[in-house]
Amino acid sequence: MAPSKAPAGVPRWERLARGLLCLLGLLLSVYALHVELSRENDPEYRAMCDLAESVSCSKVFTSRWGRGFGLVQLVVAKDSALNQPNSLLGIVFYSLQLGLGQMASSTAAQALVMMSWVSVAGSVYLAAILAFVLGDFCVVCVSTYIVNFALLYTNMKRRTGLKGRLQKDKTG
């Protein structure tokens, strides 16, 4: 029996994987934004992910690198509207992944892969900052890195599958 496919030609496993990964990414990003805003409003706020002195997500989210990857403030003022929390960028990223993932076109597949490579590069950069600069472990951060790598894998499978289907249609 052939695997179930969505009307648009997206395999069922991919719809499920993308839906779960994007939902998890959105939840993590919304929680990170909540923690950052709560900590900014109340310096005594203690998040559930603050497990120890060196395992503190609120310390990471409120650090220089918690906004604009720590790079935007090198170009614009720290309080500029362009220097947004990384978690807000994550909300936009996971929403785009979810939306574009519904389209079974090679253009959408290419955009998904490109966005995933950017998110993975950002994840590697932020993981290095986390480990070597901040000397901290952030459960929420590491979870988003895992989600980003899993989305890259899912998007690469999508692109490869579409290429194979296009070649099969040309020869068949």
Disulfide bonds with the S-S distance in Angstrom:
Cys49-Cys57 1.50
Cys138-Cys141 2.41
